[in-house]
Amino acid sequence: MSSKILLVEDDRSIATVITAALEDEGFVLHHCESIAARDRLLSEHSFDTMLTDVMLGDGDGIASLDSARAIDPDMPVIVISAQNTLDTAVRASEHDAFEYLPKPFDLDELVRAVRQAAGQRSGAEPLPVSEGDGMPLVGRSPAMQGVYRMITRVLRNDLTVLVTGESGTGKELVAEAIHQLGARKSGPFVAVNTAAIPSELIESELFGHEKGAFTGAVAQTIGKFEQANGGTLFLDEIGDMPAEAQTRLLRALQSGRIRRVGGRQEIAVDVRIIAATNRDLAPMIAEGRFREDLFYRLNVVPIELPPLRERREDIEVLTQHFFGQAAEDGLPRRQISREALDILALRRWRGNVRELRNVVYRLALLAREDVVDIDGLNEILGPEGEGAPEQRKRDFEGALQLWLADNHPAPGALYYSALAAFEKPLMEYALAQTGGNQLRASKLLGINRNTLRKRLSELAINADRFTRPL
């Protein structure tokens, strides 16, 4: 017997696409466009799964789920939304959604989720609702959607998480989000930068020490593990931890017990571990500088944060967010012109989100006008200063000179290296202009569609990330 699916979607074009995809898989679709119609259908029929958009004509698809659950409490719900924020992902998780799919979603992924949900009835208790709606992470880019979804999947459990990413990408914010939105939010959140502690003191910092354990230990000291008992311990820059401390950390993770330096008694601790590093641990493991067994113990749930250059579409909302933060911190309230924002989006951002925040605070402090324009931006940051825009020279010759200054192709490879460097942003521009439609992009470029597909594959360009919401 075919599974019956209820689709609640007031955008008929999206509904048509979803209906066609699911009916091709043998599902029976019932479609409605409002919350009122949804509840009426639920009272009249039994459905194996419900798909619902968030923004509906007569209300919020997530906030109104209580009335649907009152009719059928065990029906799995899949939430789809163009409001691609951490807040939306968390709200979906808090309302016990089987899956959350941000638009634009992959139809194959949607079909897989429906197939899994249709065969399952979930009875899990929803998470406690987070106080307030302020989320620690900002951005709606496709690159951040994977991060949000991974965060929501670890809120109901105490699995160890390893957050990786370049410096300044916000790894501690991920740890704070998992703590603040999870079941341990009433417990302490203790952060330790293992790179900032001298190697001879790190065991004492983590596990504490007894009086007289070493020279200078004039009193008993409680370590970070005990301080975090009942909450979350965030171990930042775990790749810099000395080998001896790695061994004791592994033992503590395996047993759930620690022993203070100089102590004899083992102490049971109840902590969730979230670790982070900006290092590639694989070569460190191969060189014997990081324990492989500790890596597997920490890397139960990996979350990789993208660098800012891979989520440039978030620069606008991040800039506005940081201007708001600067005003709350007592700096003048500023705005930024569209032209100046476009220039900011061209910067290298080697320091990632942290660098952007520092730049915005500098603009808030030093700008002469309430609205920061291009002249104000250049006056404060300098046209060729630290982190200056890569495309200040708009002609090809200038762009080539800037590219050659940053890249050093091997002899004999200059032509093809430069061609690829030019071709990739050109094709990304065409895909962005056409919403990821490869046929229209090939016509814009004046090349054959098969040629475009071949070059997209060779240049490792994912056309799906340019797809506009349906």
C-alpha positions as CSV (number, residue, x, y, z in Angstrom):
1,M,0.0,0.0,0.0
2,S,1.4,3.4,-1.0
3,S,2.3,5.8,1.8
4,K,0.1,8.9,2.1
5,I,1.9,12.2,2.4
6,L,0.4,15.5,3.4
7,L,2.1,18.6,1.8
8,V,1.4,22.0,3.3
9,E,2.8,24.6,0.9
10,D,1.2,27.8,-0.4
11,D,3.7,28.2,-3.2
12,R,2.1,26.3,-6.1
13,S,5.3,26.1,-8.1
14,I,7.1,24.4,-5.3
15,A,4.2,22.2,-4.6
16,T,4.1,21.0,-8.2
17,V,7.8,20.1,-8.2
18,I,7.5,18.2,-4.9
19,T,4.4,16.4,-5.9
20,A,5.9,15.3,-9.2
21,A,9.0,14.0,-7.5
22,L,7.2,12.1,-4.8
23,E,4.5,10.7,-7.0
24,D,7.2,9.3,-9.3
25,E,8.4,7.4,-6.3
26,G,4.9,5.9,-5.7
27,F,3.8,8.2,-2.8
28,V,0.2,9.4,-2.7
29,L,0.2,13.2,-2.2
30,H,-2.5,15.3,-0.6
31,H,-1.8,19.1,-1.0
32,C,-3.2,22.0,0.9
33,E,-2.1,25.7,1.3
34,S,-3.0,26.7,4.8
35,I,-2.9,25.6,8.4
36,A,-6.7,25.5,8.6
37,A,-6.9,23.2,5.6
38,R,-4.1,21.1,7.1
39,D,-5.9,20.5,10.4
40,R,-9.1,19.7,8.5
41,L,-7.3,17.1,6.4
42,L,-5.6,15.6,9.4
43,S,-8.9,15.2,11.2
44,E,-10.4,13.4,8.1
45,H,-7.5,11.2,7.0
46,S,-4.4,9.4,8.4
47,F,-1.0,10.3,6.8
48,D,2.3,8.6,7.1
49,T,4.3,11.9,6.9
50,M,3.7,15.6,6.6
51,L,5.8,18.1,4.8
52,T,5.2,21.7,5.8
53,D,6.6,25.1,4.8
54,V,7.2,27.6,7.6
55,M,5.8,30.8,6.1
56,L,2.1,30.1,5.2
57,G,-0.6,32.5,4.4
58,D,-2.5,32.0,7.7
59,G,0.4,31.5,10.1
60,D,3.7,29.9,11.0
61,G,4.0,26.2,10.0
62,I,6.3,25.4,12.9
63,A,4.6,27.4,15.6
64,S,1.2,25.8,14.6
65,L,2.5,22.2,14.9
66,D,0.9,21.8,18.3
67,S,-2.6,21.7,16.8
68,A,-1.4,19.1,14.2
69,R,0.2,17.0,16.9
70,A,-3.0,17.1,18.9
71,I,-4.7,15.3,16.0
72,D,-1.9,12.9,15.2
73,P,0.9,13.0,17.8
74,D,3.0,10.3,16.2
75,M,3.1,11.5,12.6
76,P,6.7,12.4,11.4
77,V,7.0,16.0,10.2
78,I,9.5,17.3,7.7
79,V,10.0,21.1,7.7
80,I,11.1,23.0,4.6
81,S,11.9,26.7,4.7
82,A,13.5,29.6,2.9
83,Q,14.2,31.2,6.3
84,N,17.6,29.5,6.4
85,T,18.8,30.6,9.8
86,L,20.0,28.7,12.8
87,D,16.9,29.9,14.6
88,T,14.6,28.1,12.1
89,A,16.7,24.9,12.3
90,V,16.5,25.0,16.1
91,R,12.8,25.7,16.1
92,A,12.3,22.7,13.8
93,S,14.3,20.6,16.2
94,E,12.5,21.8,19.3
95,H,9.2,20.9,17.7
96,D,10.5,17.4,17.1
97,A,10.7,17.7,13.3
98,F,11.9,14.4,11.7
99,E,14.0,16.5,9.3
100,Y,14.7,20.1,8.4
101,L,15.5,21.0,4.7
102,P,16.5,24.6,3.9
103,K,15.5,25.9,0.4
104,P,16.8,25.3,-2.2
105,F,16.8,21.7,-1.3
106,D,17.9,18.7,-3.3
107,L,14.9,16.7,-4.5
108,D,16.7,13.4,-4.1
109,E,17.4,14.3,-0.4
110,L,13.8,15.2,0.1
111,V,12.6,11.9,-1.4
112,R,15.1,10.0,0.9
113,A,13.8,11.9,4.0
114,V,10.2,11.2,3.1
115,R,10.9,7.5,2.5
116,Q,12.6,7.2,5.9
117,A,9.9,9.2,7.7
118,A,7.1,7.3,6.1
119,G,8.4,4.1,7.7
120,Q,8.9,5.5,11.1
121,R,6.7,6.9,13.9
122,S,8.8,9.0,16.3
123,G,7.8,9.4,19.9
124,A,10.8,11.5,21.1
125,E,10.2,14.2,23.7
126,P,10.8,17.8,22.3
127,L,13.6,19.8,23.6
128,P,13.0,22.6,26.1
129,V,12.5,25.9,24.2
130,S,15.5,28.1,24.2
131,E,15.1,31.4,26.0
132,G,14.8,34.3,23.6
133,D,15.4,34.2,19.8
134,G,19.0,35.5,19.6
135,M,21.2,32.9,18.0
136,P,25.0,32.9,18.4
137,L,25.6,32.1,14.7
138,V,24.6,34.4,11.9
139,G,24.2,33.6,8.2
140,R,21.9,32.0,5.7
141,S,24.4,30.7,3.1
142,P,24.2,27.1,1.9
143,A,27.6,26.6,3.5
144,M,26.1,27.4,6.9
145,Q,23.0,25.2,6.5
146,G,25.0,22.1,6.9
147,V,26.5,23.5,10.1
148,Y,23.0,24.4,11.5
149,R,21.6,20.9,10.7
150,M,24.6,19.2,12.4
151,I,24.1,21.4,15.4
152,T,20.4,20.4,15.7
153,R,21.3,16.7,15.4
154,V,23.5,16.8,18.5
155,L,21.2,18.7,20.8
156,R,19.3,15.7,22.1
157,N,22.4,13.7,23.0
158,D,25.8,14.0,24.7
159,L,28.0,12.8,21.8
160,T,31.4,14.3,21.6
161,V,31.8,16.9,18.9
162,L,34.9,18.0,17.0
163,V,34.6,21.4,15.4
164,T,37.2,22.2,12.7
165,G,37.8,25.3,10.7
166,E,40.2,28.2,10.1
167,S,41.0,30.7,12.9
168,G,38.2,33.3,13.2
169,T,35.4,31.2,11.7
170,G,33.5,31.0,15.0
171,K,34.2,27.5,16.4
172,E,33.5,28.6,20.0
173,L,30.2,30.0,18.9
174,V,29.2,26.5,17.7
175,A,30.2,25.0,21.0
176,E,28.1,27.7,22.8
177,A,25.1,27.1,20.6
178,I,25.2,23.4,21.3
179,H,25.4,24.1,25.0
180,Q,22.8,26.9,25.1
181,L,20.3,25.0,23.0
182,G,20.8,21.5,24.4
183,A,19.7,19.7,27.5
184,R,22.8,20.9,29.5
185,K,22.0,24.6,29.1
186,S,21.3,24.9,32.9
187,G,24.9,23.6,33.6
188,P,28.2,25.5,33.3
189,F,29.9,26.1,30.0
190,V,33.7,26.0,30.6
191,A,36.1,27.0,27.7
192,V,39.8,26.1,27.8
193,N,42.3,27.3,25.2
194,T,44.8,24.4,25.4
195,A,47.3,26.4,23.2
196,A,47.5,29.2,25.8
197,I,48.4,27.0,28.8
198,P,52.1,26.1,29.4
199,S,52.6,22.3,28.8
200,E,53.7,21.8,32.4
201,L,50.5,23.2,33.7
202,I,47.9,21.9,31.4
203,E,47.2,18.7,33.4
204,S,46.7,20.8,36.5
205,E,44.3,23.1,34.6
206,L,42.2,20.3,33.3
207,F,42.2,17.9,36.2
208,G,43.1,20.1,39.2
209,H,45.8,19.4,41.8
210,E,46.1,18.7,45.5
211,K,48.0,20.9,47.9
212,G,51.7,20.2,47.7
213,A,51.5,18.3,44.4
214,F,54.3,20.5,43.0
215,T,56.2,23.6,43.9
216,G,53.7,26.4,44.2
217,A,50.7,24.2,44.8
218,V,49.8,25.9,48.1
219,A,46.2,24.8,48.1
220,Q,43.9,22.3,46.5
221,T,42.6,23.5,43.1
222,I,39.6,22.3,41.2
223,G,40.3,21.7,37.5
224,K,38.2,22.5,34.4
225,F,36.6,19.0,34.3
226,E,35.2,19.4,37.8
227,Q,34.2,23.0,37.1
228,A,32.2,21.8,34.0
229,N,30.5,19.0,35.9
230,G,26.9,18.8,34.7
231,G,27.6,21.0,31.7
232,T,29.9,21.4,28.8
233,L,33.7,21.5,28.5
234,F,35.0,23.2,25.4
235,L,38.6,22.3,24.6
236,D,39.8,24.8,22.0
237,E,42.9,24.3,19.9
238,I,43.0,20.6,20.9
239,G,45.7,20.0,18.3
240,D,48.2,21.9,20.4
241,M,47.7,19.7,23.5
242,P,51.0,18.0,24.7
243,A,51.3,14.3,24.3
244,E,51.3,13.5,28.0
245,A,48.0,15.5,28.5
246,Q,46.5,13.7,25.5
247,T,47.0,10.4,27.3
248,R,45.3,11.5,30.5
249,L,42.5,13.2,28.5
250,L,41.8,10.0,26.6
251,R,41.7,8.1,29.9
252,A,39.2,10.6,31.3
253,L,37.0,10.4,28.2
254,Q,37.0,6.6,28.3
255,S,36.3,6.2,32.0
256,G,34.3,9.3,32.9
257,R,36.6,9.8,35.9
258,I,39.6,12.1,36.6
259,R,42.3,12.2,39.2
260,R,43.8,15.5,40.4
261,V,47.5,15.9,40.0
262,G,49.1,14.6,43.2
263,G,45.8,12.9,44.2
264,R,45.0,9.3,44.8
265,Q,41.2,9.3,44.6
266,E,39.4,9.1,41.3
267,I,36.5,11.5,40.8
268,A,33.5,10.8,38.6
269,V,32.6,13.7,36.3
270,D,29.6,14.2,34.1
271,V,30.6,16.6,31.2
272,R,29.9,16.9,27.5
273,I,33.1,17.4,25.5
274,I,33.3,19.7,22.5
275,A,36.7,20.1,21.0
276,A,38.0,22.4,18.3
277,T,41.1,22.9,16.2
278,N,42.3,24.9,13.2
279,R,44.9,22.3,12.4
280,D,44.7,19.3,10.1
281,L,45.1,16.5,12.6
282,A,45.7,13.7,9.9
283,P,49.4,14.6,9.3
284,M,49.9,15.2,13.0
285,I,48.6,11.6,13.7
286,A,50.9,10.3,11.0
287,E,53.9,12.1,12.6
288,G,53.0,10.8,16.0
289,R,52.2,14.3,17.4
290,F,48.5,13.5,18.0
291,R,47.1,10.3,19.3
292,E,45.0,8.5,16.8
293,D,42.8,6.9,19.5
294,L,42.1,10.3,21.0
295,F,41.1,11.7,17.6
296,Y,38.5,8.9,17.1
297,R,37.2,9.5,20.6
298,L,36.8,13.2,19.9
299,N,35.7,13.0,16.3
300,V,32.4,11.2,17.0
301,V,30.4,14.1,15.4
302,P,32.5,16.3,13.1
303,I,31.3,19.8,12.3
304,E,33.4,21.8,9.8
305,L,33.0,25.6,9.7
306,P,33.5,27.2,6.3
307,P,35.8,30.2,5.9
308,L,34.2,33.5,5.2
309,R,35.4,33.5,1.5
310,E,33.2,30.4,1.0
311,R,30.1,32.2,2.4
312,R,30.4,35.7,1.0
313,E,26.7,36.0,0.7
314,D,26.6,36.2,4.5
315,I,28.8,39.3,4.6
316,E,25.9,41.7,4.4
317,V,23.9,40.2,7.2
318,L,27.1,39.8,9.3
319,T,28.1,43.4,8.7
320,Q,24.6,44.6,9.8
321,H,24.8,42.3,12.8
322,F,28.2,43.6,13.9
323,F,27.1,47.2,13.4
324,G,24.2,46.5,15.8
325,Q,26.6,44.9,18.3
326,A,28.9,47.9,18.1
327,A,26.0,50.2,18.9
328,E,25.1,48.0,21.9
329,D,28.7,48.3,23.1
330,G,28.4,52.1,23.1
331,L,29.8,53.0,19.6
332,P,28.0,55.3,17.2
333,R,25.2,53.6,15.3
334,R,26.2,53.3,11.7
335,Q,24.9,52.0,8.4
336,I,26.8,51.1,5.2
337,S,26.0,51.9,1.6
338,R,25.4,49.1,-0.9
339,E,28.5,50.1,-2.9
340,A,30.7,50.0,0.2
341,L,29.2,46.6,1.1
342,D,30.0,45.3,-2.3
343,I,33.6,46.4,-1.8
344,L,33.7,44.6,1.6
345,A,32.5,41.4,-0.1
346,L,35.6,41.5,-2.4
347,R,38.1,41.4,0.5
348,R,40.3,38.3,1.2
349,W,39.1,37.9,4.8
350,R,42.0,35.8,5.9
351,G,40.9,36.4,9.5
352,N,37.4,35.3,8.6
353,V,34.4,36.4,10.6
354,R,36.6,37.7,13.4
355,E,38.4,40.0,11.0
356,L,35.0,41.2,9.6
357,R,33.8,42.0,13.2
358,N,37.0,44.0,13.9
359,V,36.7,45.9,10.6
360,V,33.0,46.8,11.4
361,Y,33.9,48.0,14.9
362,R,36.7,50.1,13.4
363,L,34.2,51.6,10.9
364,A,31.7,52.3,13.7
365,L,34.3,54.1,15.7
366,L,36.1,56.1,13.0
367,A,33.5,56.9,10.3
368,R,32.7,60.6,9.9
369,E,29.2,60.0,8.5
370,D,26.3,57.9,9.8
371,V,26.3,56.0,6.5
372,V,29.7,54.5,5.5
373,D,30.2,54.9,1.8
374,I,33.1,53.9,-0.5
375,D,35.1,57.1,0.3
376,G,34.6,56.5,4.0
377,L,35.6,52.9,3.7
378,N,38.8,53.7,1.8
379,E,39.7,56.5,4.1
380,I,39.5,54.3,7.2
381,L,40.8,51.0,5.7
382,G,42.9,52.3,2.9
383,P,42.4,51.2,-0.7
384,E,45.4,48.9,-0.7
385,G,45.8,48.4,3.1
386,E,45.4,45.4,5.3
387,G,42.8,43.0,3.8
388,A,42.2,45.5,0.9
389,P,39.8,44.5,-1.9
390,E,41.3,42.0,-4.4
391,Q,39.6,43.7,-7.3
392,R,40.5,47.3,-6.8
393,K,41.9,47.4,-10.3
394,R,39.0,46.6,-12.5
395,D,40.9,46.0,-15.7
396,F,42.1,42.5,-16.7
397,E,45.8,43.6,-16.6
398,G,45.4,44.9,-13.1
399,A,43.6,41.7,-12.0
400,L,46.3,39.6,-13.6
401,Q,49.0,41.5,-11.7
402,L,47.2,40.9,-8.4
403,W,46.7,37.2,-9.2
404,L,50.4,36.8,-10.1
405,A,51.4,38.5,-6.9
406,D,49.5,35.9,-4.9
407,N,50.2,32.8,-7.0
408,H,53.3,31.3,-8.3
409,P,52.5,28.7,-11.0
410,A,55.2,26.2,-11.9
411,P,57.2,26.8,-15.1
412,G,55.2,25.7,-18.1
413,A,51.9,25.8,-16.2
414,L,51.3,29.6,-16.2
415,Y,48.8,29.6,-19.2
416,Y,46.5,26.9,-17.9
417,S,46.7,28.0,-14.3
418,A,45.7,31.6,-15.3
419,L,43.0,30.3,-17.6
420,A,41.5,28.2,-14.8
421,A,41.7,31.1,-12.4
422,F,39.9,33.3,-14.9
423,E,37.4,30.7,-16.1
424,K,36.1,29.6,-12.6
425,P,34.8,33.0,-11.4
426,L,33.4,33.6,-14.9
427,M,31.4,30.4,-14.8
428,E,30.3,31.1,-11.2
429,Y,29.1,34.5,-12.3
430,A,27.0,33.0,-15.2
431,L,25.5,30.5,-12.8
432,A,24.7,33.2,-10.2
433,Q,23.1,35.3,-12.9
434,T,20.9,32.4,-14.1
435,G,20.0,30.9,-10.7
436,G,22.0,27.8,-11.4
437,N,20.2,27.0,-14.6
438,Q,23.0,25.4,-16.7
439,L,21.1,25.8,-20.0
440,R,20.7,29.6,-19.6
441,A,24.2,29.9,-18.2
442,S,25.7,28.2,-21.3
443,K,23.7,30.6,-23.5
444,L,24.9,33.6,-21.5
445,L,28.5,32.4,-21.9
446,G,28.0,31.5,-25.6
447,I,29.2,27.9,-25.2
448,N,27.7,24.5,-25.6
449,R,25.8,23.1,-22.6
450,N,27.9,19.9,-22.6
451,T,31.1,22.0,-22.6
452,L,29.8,23.9,-19.6
453,R,29.0,20.7,-17.7
454,K,32.5,19.3,-18.5
455,R,34.2,22.5,-17.3
456,L,32.1,22.6,-14.1
457,S,33.2,19.1,-13.3
458,E,36.9,19.8,-14.1
459,L,36.8,23.0,-12.1
460,A,35.0,21.4,-9.2
461,I,32.1,23.9,-9.3
462,N,28.9,22.8,-7.6
463,A,26.1,24.4,-9.7
464,D,23.5,23.5,-7.1
465,R,24.7,26.1,-4.7
466,F,23.7,28.8,-7.1
467,T,20.1,27.5,-7.3
468,R,17.6,30.1,-6.2
469,P,14.8,29.1,-3.8
470,L,11.9,27.5,-5.6
